[in-house]
Structure formats: structure tokens, C-alpha cells
Amino acid sequence: MPASLMGMPFSAIENVFISDHRPISLCWKESGFRSGYPFKFNISCLQDPAFELEISKAWKDLSANCLATFRDKMPSLKKVAKAWKIKKRQLNRATLQGIQKELNDISILLKTNSLPLS
């Protein structure tokens, strides 16, 4: 194995029976645990007007710097989109928990037959 790969998280497997060229199969072994989630753009974000407003605002702020190129702006927009998705996920989770609590309360009232008539 080349010296440049020594100490790297590789495992090398040689099989001399496949070919006379002695191929090497490298398998990457990632050490440690990666925290967080990789960024994945969900097209449903485009259906939310709040997302469009957030991205438009960020783009205008980035465009104020006339020296920044499109390539320079994209990582910043990715951060804005990721932060928006996290905030939206938390809001959705809180809304869902509220609905679940209301359903549980209704279920308890139905079990005790004390549902108020309105």
C-alpha cells in the first residue's frame, strides 16, 4: 500500500485469483459519528411562501456585496435554507403535539361520557 494511504481508514483486499493484475478493492471505513443531517432540498419548500420570502431576503442581502459571485452566494443560501427547514420542522412538531393533546383530551372525555354538548 502506498505510504500516502498509511494510517488512513482503508482496508485493502487483494485477490490474485481474479486476474494477473492483482486488483485492490478499497473499502472506506468512516470513524466516529457524524452529527446532524446532510442537506437535502425538498421541493415542497417551494410551496411555502415563507421559504420564498426567506430566500429572497437572503439573496438581496448577499447581492449588496457586488464582489460576491454566484458560487460565493450558494453556501450562504444553503445555510439559510437549512436553518429555515429546522425552524419549520420544530414548528410542525409543536403543532402536531398540540393536535395530539387535543385528540387525547377528546378521547378521555368520550371515555368518561362527559362530552359537553354545544
C-alpha positions as CSV (number, residue, x, y, z in Angstrom):
1,M,0.0,0.0,0.0
2,P,1.4,3.4,-0.8
3,A,2.8,5.4,2.0
4,S,0.3,8.2,1.4
5,L,-2.5,5.8,2.4
6,M,-0.8,4.5,5.5
7,G,-2.8,5.5,8.6
8,M,-5.9,6.2,6.6
9,P,-9.1,4.3,7.4
10,F,-8.9,1.9,4.5
11,S,-8.9,-1.8,4.3
12,A,-7.2,-3.4,1.3
13,I,-8.2,-6.8,-0.1
14,E,-6.2,-8.5,-2.8
15,N,-7.5,-11.4,-4.8
16,V,-4.8,-13.0,-7.0
17,F,-7.3,-15.5,-8.5
18,I,-9.4,-12.9,-10.4
19,S,-6.7,-11.5,-12.7
20,D,-2.9,-11.4,-13.2
21,H,-3.1,-7.6,-12.5
22,R,-3.8,-8.1,-8.8
23,P,-6.7,-5.7,-8.3
24,I,-7.2,-4.0,-5.0
25,S,-10.6,-3.2,-3.5
26,L,-10.6,-0.3,-1.1
27,C,-13.5,0.0,1.4
28,W,-13.8,3.3,3.2
29,K,-14.4,2.9,7.0
30,E,-15.7,6.1,8.5
31,S,-14.6,6.6,12.0
32,G,-16.7,8.4,14.6
33,F,-20.3,9.5,14.4
34,R,-21.3,12.4,12.2
35,S,-23.8,14.6,13.9
36,G,-26.6,16.4,12.1
37,Y,-28.2,15.6,8.8
38,P,-26.9,16.2,5.3
39,F,-28.7,18.9,3.5
40,K,-31.4,17.7,1.2
41,F,-33.5,20.2,-0.7
42,N,-37.2,19.2,-0.6
43,I,-39.2,20.6,-3.5
44,S,-42.2,21.1,-1.1
45,C,-40.3,24.0,0.4
46,L,-41.0,26.0,-2.8
47,Q,-44.8,25.7,-2.0
48,D,-44.4,27.6,1.3
49,P,-44.4,31.4,0.8
50,A,-42.3,31.9,3.9
51,F,-39.5,29.9,2.3
52,E,-39.6,32.1,-0.8
53,L,-39.5,35.3,1.4
54,E,-36.6,34.0,3.5
55,I,-34.5,33.0,0.4
56,S,-35.4,36.3,-1.4
57,K,-34.3,38.3,1.6
58,A,-31.1,36.4,1.9
59,W,-30.4,36.8,-1.8
60,K,-30.9,40.6,-1.6
61,D,-28.6,40.8,1.4
62,L,-25.9,38.8,-0.4
63,S,-26.4,40.9,-3.6
64,A,-25.5,44.0,-1.7
65,N,-21.9,42.8,-1.9
66,C,-21.2,43.3,-5.6
67,L,-17.9,41.4,-5.4
68,A,-19.6,38.1,-4.4
69,T,-20.1,35.7,-7.2
70,F,-22.9,33.2,-7.6
71,R,-20.6,30.5,-6.4
72,D,-19.8,32.5,-3.2
73,K,-23.5,33.1,-2.5
74,M,-24.7,29.5,-2.7
75,P,-23.2,28.2,0.6
76,S,-24.8,31.1,2.4
77,L,-28.2,30.4,0.8
78,K,-27.7,26.7,1.8
79,K,-27.3,27.8,5.4
80,V,-30.4,30.0,5.2
81,A,-32.5,27.1,3.7
82,K,-31.2,24.6,6.3
83,A,-32.0,27.0,9.2
84,W,-35.5,27.6,7.7
85,K,-36.1,23.8,7.4
86,I,-35.1,23.3,11.1
87,K,-37.3,26.1,12.3
88,K,-40.2,24.8,10.1
89,R,-39.7,21.2,11.4
90,Q,-39.8,22.5,15.0
91,L,-43.0,24.5,14.3
92,N,-44.6,21.4,12.6
93,R,-43.6,19.2,15.6
94,A,-45.2,21.7,18.1
95,T,-48.3,21.9,16.0
96,L,-48.6,18.2,15.8
97,Q,-48.1,17.8,19.6
98,G,-50.9,20.4,20.2
99,I,-53.2,18.4,17.9
100,Q,-52.3,15.1,19.6
101,K,-53.1,16.7,23.0
102,E,-56.5,17.9,21.8
103,L,-57.3,14.4,20.5
104,N,-56.2,12.8,23.7
105,D,-58.4,15.2,25.7
106,I,-61.4,14.4,23.4
107,S,-60.7,10.7,23.8
108,I,-60.7,11.0,27.6
109,L,-63.9,13.0,27.5
110,L,-65.6,10.3,25.3
111,K,-64.5,7.5,27.6
112,T,-66.0,9.2,30.6
113,N,-69.1,10.2,28.6
114,S,-68.8,13.7,29.8
115,L,-68.5,15.4,26.4
116,P,-70.1,18.8,26.8
117,L,-73.0,19.4,24.4
118,S,-72.6,22.6,22.4
